[in-house]
Amino acid sequence: MIELAGLDKCFTFINNQIKPSETSWYVKEQRHAVTISRAAGSGGHAVASLLAEELQARSHAETPWTVFDKNLVAKVLDDHNLPTLLAKFIPENRVSALEDILQELLGTEPSSWRIVPQVSETILQLAELGNVVIVGRGGNIITAKLDHVFHVRLVGSLERRVERIMEHEHLGRKAALAFVQSEDRGRQRYLRKHFHADIDDPQLYHLIINTDRFPEAEVVRMVADAVLPAPVKSRR
């Protein structure tokens, strides 16, 4: 189910981007955007949310910094006039390549080969607008040629990531381990299948952070400093 709060933020962002300037001398603010690739359980969604808040505070931007993760699905469906029932086919870990081919042949569901280009188009449009944090779905590869986009990869030990999933999803250890492994495989497959890329290739990112080593606030600070350095306070 698409969360209403996320959908509201999505359209607030779009409305701010397209509204006309109230003054003729208004100069559009410098664009920045961030993509976050994450190993399952490495804290990607929490970091993305806190990062958007930090970048908003630093930039005082008229257009609010907005996270596109689950609400990205809503944006894709809206952009391409797709029925909401397609939402369940857009996740990164949806099916294996074999299942995708069989289901396409049998006509039981739309092929991800058709949907992913539409997702990619929406991601590129959002990144070009700026003031967005895009989580997953190959955002770093789709926007690789945009100089104003900063690419982050969050990783961590399997043990610590399983612990996070146990805590956040209220799962037992066995179920949490299965969840992490399934999500990791799905995301690896998504990039390999649709972008011919290895999600663990360090050359795809500006910054890779092991979230075992740093608290969320420090991770956010490191990324924010790289994207939009805080002003240096003068000494008197």
N, C-alpha and C positions, 0 to 999 in steps of 0.2 A: 504494500500500500504506500502511496506517495504521501509524505507527511505534509499537512497543510501549512505548518510554520515554514518549512523549507520552500514550499511553493510560493508563499507570500514574499519571502526574501528574494526569490528568483525574479518575480515580476516588479518588485520595488527597484531592483538593480536595473532592469531593462527600462523602466519608466524614467529613471534618473539619467540614463545614458542617451535617451532619444529626445528628452524635453528640450525645447529651444532655449537659448541663452537669453537672460533678461537684460543683458547689456551688450551693446555693439562692440565694446572693447574687450569682452571676455576672451581670454586665451585658454584653450583646453589644457588641463593639467597633464604633466608628463605621464605617460603610460607605464605601468608596471603590472606584472602578473606572475603567479607562481603555480607550478604543477607539483603535486606530491604523489610519488609512487611509494607504496608501502608493503612491507611484508605483513602478513596477517598477524594481528595482535601487537604491532609495534607502536600503536597509538596514533595512527594517521589522522583519524577524524577529529580527535581531541586537539591535536597540534594544529590542524587546519583551522578549526574554529577560533582558537586562541591567537593564531597568527593573523587572521583577518582583523580581529579586534586590535591587535598591536599595530598593525600597519595603518589601520584607520586612525588610531590615536596619533601616530607619527606624522601622517600626511595631512590630516584634517581635510580629507578629500570631500568634495561636494557629492561625488558619486560614491556610495558606501562600498567598502570592500565586502565582497560576498563569496561565500564558499559554495562551490557546485560539486556535490557528491551525489547523494540520493536525489536531490532536486534537479540534477542534470537530466535525469530520465524524463521528468515533467517538461523540461525545456525542449528536449528532442521531440517528444510527442507533439508538443504545441507547434514547434517550428515546421514540422513536416506533415501536420494534419493527420497524425496516426492515431488509431484507437487506443484507449488507455489499456486495453487488455494486452498490448504488446509490451507493457512495462516489464513483465516477468521474463521476457526474452533478451533484455538488454544487459543484465549483470555480466561482469567480466568472466565469471566462472561457470557460465550457463551450461554448456554441454561439450562433449569431446568432438573432435573433427568427424569421427565416424558417425556418431549420433546425428550430427548436423546434416551430413550428406544423406543418411537414411531418411531423416524426417523431411528433408527437402524433396526427395524422390517420392515419398509417400504422401506428401502434401499435408502433413499433420501440423506444421507450424512454420512460420516464416524463417528463412535462413538468416543466420547472423551475417552472412556475406552481404545481404541486402541492407541490414540495419546499421552495421558498423560505419559505413560511409556517411550515413546521416548523423550518427553520433559525432563522428570526426568533424563534419562540417560545422555543427553547433559549437563544439569545443574551440575550433579555430576562430569562429566569429566572436565568441566570448573573450578569448585571449587577445584578439585584436582590439577590443574595446578597452581592456585593461581593468585594474582593480578587482581581479578575481583570483581565487585560490581554487584550482581544479584538481580534484582528487581522482587518481586512477584513470583507467580506460585509455592508456597510451597517450595521455595529454602531453607528455614531454616529447614524444616523437612527432605528434601532429603539429606541435608548435615549435619544432626545432629550429626553424628558419626565422623566427621572430626574436630579434635581439633583446626586446624588453621583457622576455619571459625567463624566469629563473627556475631551474629544475632541481628538485630535492628527492632523495631516496631515503626512506626510513627503514632500518633493519634492526635486528636484535636476536638474541639467542632463542632457540626453540623453547627452552624451558621457561624463560621469562615471558615469552609471547603466549604460551599456553596458560600461564598463571593469569595474565591479563584477561584472556578470554573467559577463563573460569570465573573471574570476578565480575566482569562486565555482562556476560551472557548467562550467568548463573548455571554453569554447566559443570559436570564432573570432569575429572582429569582425562579420562578416556575419550569422552565426547568432545572436549575442548581440543585435544590433540588431533582428533579426526577432522574437526572443523578447520584448524590452522593448516593442516596438510592439504586438505581439499581446496581451500582458498588459495594457497600458494601455487598449487598445480594449475588451478584455473587461470590465475593471473599470468603465469608463465606461458600457458597455452595461448591465451588471448593475444599477447604481444607477438609470439612466434607465428601464430596463424595469420593474423591480420596485418602485421607490420614487419614480419621477418626479422624480429629483433629479440635479443636475450635480455630479459628484465634485469638480470644481475650484471649486465655490462656497465662498468663504472664510467665509460666514456659517454653515456647517455645523460649524465647528471653533472650539475655544478657542484653539488654538495651531497655527501652520503653521511648519515648520522646513525650511530648505534645508540638507540634509545635506552639500552640497558645502562649506559654510562652517564646519562644526564637526565635530570627531572624535566618534565614538560616545559616549564617556564624557561629553562636554559636552552632547550631545543628551539623554542619560539624566538628567543633573543638572538641566537646565532643566525637563524634564517632571516629574521627581520633586519639584522645588521648588514647582511649581505645584500638584501633587496633595497632597503631604504634606511641607511644609517641614521641613527638618532643624532641630532645636533649636539656638537660639543659645547659644554657649558664653559663659559669664560671664567677665568680665575681673577679675583680682585685682591 
